[in-house]
Amino acid sequence: MFFSNYKKPLVLMGVLLISSGIHNAAEAKTPVEVSPSDTVEAGDAEHAFKQANPCEGQAEGDYMGTEVCADCHIDKIQTMQLSPHGQAADPRTPFGREGCETCHGPGALHFETDGNCIISMNGRYGESVEQRNGVCLQCHQSGLRMHWFTSTHEAEDLACVSCHSIHKRNDVIHRTTQTEVCYKCHKDIRSATFRSSTHPIRENKVICSDCHNPHGSPGPAALKQNTINENCYDCHAEKRGPFLWEHNPASEDCTLCHRVHGSNHMALLNKPGPKLCQQCHAAEAAGGGRSHISNFLDFNTTNPGRMRFIAAANCSNCHSKVHGTNHPSGAALQR
């Protein structure tokens, strides 16, 4: 890839710094010439655009058949035959209809123009994300994908092929490789999984799609359920209740106390036990004139009866049923 009509660019740390003269050239829409092996970099180049496609990215003309495509793209044909898309005996699949041209459009002009005038799912000829996704949504617009047009990924202009691969093994749908596809963008989540307390995400016992629907959801954060708690209850059904004695934060929102992707505190807690509880229970008093402990980190106490709070200091030493309890005497969540 190279930039034509540019004045001597200065490259610093991989960033193209341009002078005002070059900026004016970019505003004049100086084209970028794209090598056949380049499918995405030119589209990301600053102050540049791709050369206009004489067919405006849309394939036109007559269908030629998969056999003609195989003359140049035999590797793609072979891998497609191993995928659900490539089952010619099933009329619901692309190969059960027009083969490669079901998705890429009629190939006559593509053949006549030496490789142009076809729909490239990588956007090689300037196809918009909306146009490329429209090809996939001809078949994939129901079920788990029905909320795609209101999803965060769609709003961020992600193409289907940003995550899915058509001509080779699709890593994103396999449990052992899905997380690596998601981590390409969600690097902060990857970092969280290396903390001391985490769901077994690195072991692939829990993967992103167990909790999230990347194609959109009526719930927050693309969760599969309508609320955070409903999502958590899929695995942690014992926390659902209803309980005779409920702990309000637990029934309201699990993330008030837990950091779901990883935490440096036990049980995925947002903070250490005492500090977490003291966000709401800053100063508690017991009945009968007895003083309830108000600061678990006070090591200057002279009362030996409070030493039990200093050793492994935690509210749950006594209040062990923090999610709720059905015990008749469990008003304090102690049993």
C-alpha positions in Angstrom: 0.0 0.0 0.0 1.3 3.5 -0.8 -0.1 7.0 -0.8 0.1 8.8 -4.2 0.7 12.6 -4.6 1.8 12.9 -1.0 4.6 15.2 0.0 7.4 13.6 2.1 5.5 12.1 5.1 7.0 11.9 8.5 6.5 8.6 10.3 6.8 8.6 14.1 5.9 5.5 16.2 3.8 4.1 13.4 1.6 7.2 13.2 1.5 9.1 9.9 2.1 12.8 10.6 1.1 15.0 7.8 1.9 18.6 6.9 -0.8 21.1 6.0 0.0 20.6 2.3 -0.6 16.9 2.6 -3.8 17.5 4.6 -5.1 19.7 1.8 -4.3 16.8 -0.6 -6.3 14.5 1.6 -9.2 16.9 1.6 -9.0 16.7 -2.2 -9.5 13.0 -1.8 -6.1 11.7 -2.9 -6.8 8.0 -3.4 -5.0 5.1 -1.8 -3.9 2.3 -4.0 -4.6 -1.1 -2.4 -2.5 -4.1 -3.0 -4.4 -7.4 -3.6 -3.3 -8.7 -0.2 -4.5 -5.6 1.6 -8.2 -5.8 2.7 -8.5 -3.5 5.7 -5.5 -1.3 6.3 -6.4 1.2 3.6 -9.8 1.7 5.0 -8.2 2.6 8.4 -5.6 4.9 6.9 -5.9 8.5 8.2 -6.8 11.1 5.5 -7.2 8.6 2.8 -9.9 6.7 1.0 -10.3 3.8 -1.4 -10.5 4.2 -5.1 -14.1 4.3 -6.4 -15.4 1.0 -7.6 -16.9 1.3 -11.1 -19.7 -1.0 -9.9 -20.1 0.9 -6.6 -19.4 -2.3 -4.7 -22.4 -4.1 -6.0 -22.0 -7.1 -8.3 -23.9 -6.9 -11.5 -24.4 -9.2 -14.5 -25.0 -12.9 -14.8 -24.4 -15.8 -12.5 -21.5 -18.0 -13.6 -21.6 -20.9 -11.2 -19.3 -22.3 -8.5 -17.2 -24.2 -11.0 -16.0 -20.9 -12.6 -15.2 -19.5 -9.1 -13.1 -22.7 -8.4 -10.7 -21.8 -11.3 -9.2 -19.1 -9.1 -10.5 -19.8 -5.6 -10.3 -23.5 -5.2 -9.0 -23.1 -1.6 -12.2 -21.2 -0.7 -14.4 -23.8 -2.3 -12.8 -26.6 -0.4 -13.1 -25.0 3.0 -16.7 -24.0 2.2 -17.6 -27.6 1.5 -16.8 -28.4 5.1 -18.9 -25.6 6.5 -22.7 -25.3 7.0 -22.8 -22.7 4.3 -21.4 -25.1 1.7 -24.0 -27.8 1.8 -25.3 -27.9 -1.8 -28.0 -30.5 -0.9 -29.6 -28.1 1.5 -31.6 -25.3 -0.3 -31.4 -23.1 2.8 -27.6 -22.7 2.4 -25.7 -20.4 0.0 -24.3 -23.4 -1.9 -27.8 -24.8 -2.1 -28.7 -21.8 -4.3 -26.2 -19.8 -6.3 -23.0 -21.0 -4.5 -20.4 -18.3 -3.9 -22.6 -15.8 -5.8 -25.4 -16.1 -3.3 -23.3 -13.8 -1.0 -20.9 -12.2 -3.4 -23.4 -11.4 -6.1 -23.3 -12.3 -9.8 -19.7 -13.0 -11.0 -19.8 -12.1 -14.7 -18.4 -8.6 -14.4 -16.0 -9.7 -11.7 -14.6 -12.1 -14.3 -14.5 -9.6 -17.1 -12.8 -6.8 -15.0 -10.0 -9.0 -13.6 -11.2 -9.0 -10.1 -13.5 -6.0 -9.5 -17.3 -5.6 -9.6 -18.0 -8.1 -6.8 -19.2 -7.8 -3.3 -16.2 -8.2 -1.0 -17.2 -9.0 2.6 -13.9 -7.4 3.8 -14.9 -4.1 2.1 -12.0 -4.3 -0.4 -14.0 -2.3 -3.0 -15.4 0.3 -0.7 -18.5 -1.6 0.4 -20.0 -0.1 3.5 -20.5 -2.1 6.7 -24.2 -1.8 6.3 -24.0 -3.2 2.8 -21.8 -6.1 3.8 -23.9 -7.0 6.9 -27.0 -6.8 4.7 -25.7 -9.9 2.9 -25.6 -11.9 6.1 -28.9 -10.6 7.4 -30.7 -11.9 4.4 -30.6 -15.3 6.3 -29.4 -14.4 9.8 -32.0 -12.0 11.1 -34.1 -14.1 13.5 -33.6 -15.9 16.8 -30.6 -14.6 18.7 -29.9 -11.9 16.1 -33.3 -10.3 16.2 -31.9 -7.4 18.3 -28.9 -6.7 16.1 -30.1 -3.3 14.9 -30.3 -2.0 18.5 -27.0 -3.6 19.6 -23.8 -1.9 20.7 -21.8 -3.8 18.1 -24.0 -2.5 15.3 -23.8 1.0 16.6 -20.0 0.8 16.6 -20.2 -0.2 12.9 -18.8 -3.7 13.4 -19.2 -6.0 10.4 -20.2 -9.6 10.8 -16.8 -10.6 9.4 -15.1 -8.6 12.2 -15.9 -11.7 14.4 -17.1 -14.4 12.0 -15.0 -16.2 9.4 -16.9 -17.6 6.4 -14.1 -19.4 4.5 -12.3 -21.0 7.4 -13.0 -22.5 10.8 -15.2 -20.1 12.8 -13.3 -19.5 16.0 -16.0 -17.4 17.6 -18.6 -20.2 17.8 -16.2 -22.7 19.5 -16.0 -22.7 23.3 -12.2 -23.2 23.3 -11.4 -20.2 21.0 -14.3 -17.8 21.4 -12.8 -15.6 24.1 -9.7 -14.8 22.1 -12.0 -13.4 19.4 -13.7 -11.1 21.9 -10.5 -10.1 23.6 -9.3 -8.4 20.3 -11.5 -5.5 21.4 -12.3 -6.2 25.1 -8.7 -6.2 26.4 -9.8 -4.9 29.8 -11.9 -8.0 30.3 -9.0 -10.2 29.4 -6.9 -8.4 32.1 -9.7 -8.9 34.7 -9.6 -12.7 34.1 -6.1 -12.9 35.4 -7.0 -11.5 38.9 -7.0 -13.8 41.9 -10.7 -14.4 41.9 -12.5 -15.0 38.7 -15.0 -17.1 36.9 -13.3 -20.0 35.1 -13.1 -18.1 31.9 -9.5 -18.9 31.0 -10.3 -22.6 31.5 -13.2 -22.2 28.9 -15.7 -23.5 31.4 -17.4 -20.1 31.2 -17.3 -18.2 27.9 -18.6 -14.8 26.8 -21.7 -16.0 25.1 -22.8 -17.9 28.2 -23.8 -14.5 29.6 -23.8 -12.1 26.7 -25.5 -12.0 23.3 -23.1 -10.1 21.0 -25.9 -9.6 18.5 -28.0 -7.5 20.9 -30.3 -7.9 23.8 -33.2 -6.1 25.6 -31.1 -6.2 28.8 -28.1 -4.2 29.9 -24.5 -4.8 28.6 -25.9 -7.2 25.9 -26.8 -9.7 28.6 -28.9 -12.7 27.5 -31.5 -12.0 30.1 -33.4 -8.8 30.9 -31.6 -8.1 34.1 -28.2 -8.8 35.6 -29.6 -10.9 38.4 -31.6 -13.1 36.0 -28.4 -13.7 34.1 -26.5 -14.7 37.2 -29.4 -17.0 38.4 -28.8 -19.2 35.3 -25.9 -20.7 37.2 -26.4 -19.5 40.8 -30.1 -20.6 41.2 -29.7 -21.0 44.9 -29.3 -17.2 45.3 -32.6 -16.5 43.6 -35.0 -16.8 46.5 -37.5 -15.6 47.4 -36.3 -15.6 51.0 -38.1 -15.0 54.3 -35.3 -12.6 55.1 -33.9 -10.9 52.1 -30.7 -8.8 51.8 -31.8 -6.0 49.6 -28.6 -5.4 47.6 -28.5 -9.1 46.7 -32.0 -9.2 45.3 -31.5 -5.9 43.5 -28.2 -6.2 41.6 -25.4 -8.7 42.0 -22.8 -6.2 40.8 -23.4 -4.0 43.8 -21.2 -6.4 45.6 -19.5 -8.6 42.9 -17.2 -7.8 40.0 -18.1 -10.5 37.6 -15.1 -10.7 35.3 -12.5 -10.8 38.0 -11.5 -9.3 41.3 -8.5 -9.2 43.6 -10.8 -9.9 46.5 -12.3 -13.2 47.5 -15.6 -14.4 45.9 -15.3 -11.7 43.1 -16.2 -9.0 45.6 -15.7 -5.3 44.7 -14.0 -4.6 48.0 -12.7 -6.6 51.0 -15.6 -7.9 53.2 -15.7 -5.2 56.0 -15.2 -2.2 53.6 -17.8 -3.6 51.2 -20.5 -3.9 54.0 -19.6 -0.6 55.5 -20.6 1.2 52.3 -24.2 0.7 53.6 -23.7 -0.3 57.3 -21.3 2.4 58.4 -22.4 2.3 62.1 -24.7 -0.4 63.4 -26.0 -0.7 67.0 -27.2 -4.0 68.6 -30.3 -4.1 70.8 -30.3 -4.3 74.6 -27.8 -1.5 75.1 -25.0 -3.5 73.5 -22.6 -1.7 71.2 -22.2 -3.3 67.7 -18.8 -3.0 66.1 -18.7 0.0 63.8 -15.1 -0.3 62.5 -13.6 -3.7 61.7 -10.2 -2.1 61.1 -9.9 -0.6 64.5 -6.9 -2.4 66.0 -6.6 -0.1 69.1 -9.5 -1.7 70.9 -9.0 -2.8 74.5 -12.1 -5.0 74.6 -11.0 -8.6 74.2 -14.5 -9.5 73.1 -13.8 -7.6 69.8 -10.7 -9.6 69.0 -12.9 -12.1 67.0 -13.4 -9.3 64.4 -9.7 -8.6 64.1 -8.8 -12.2 63.2 -9.9 -12.7 59.6 -12.0 -9.6 60.0 -15.2 -10.0 58.0 -18.9 -9.3 58.6 -19.6 -12.8 57.2 -17.9 -14.3 60.2 -21.3 -13.8 61.9 -23.7 -12.8 59.1 -23.0 -15.8 56.9 -26.3 -15.8 54.9 -25.6 -12.6 53.0 -27.9 -13.4 50.1 -30.9 -14.2 52.3 -32.3 -16.9 54.5 -35.5 -18.8 55.2 -34.6 -19.5 58.9 -37.3 -18.2 61.3 -34.5 -16.6 63.4 -32.5 -15.3 60.5 -33.5 -11.7 60.6 -29.8 -10.7 61.0 -28.8 -13.1 58.2 -26.8 -15.1 60.8 -28.4 -18.5 60.2 
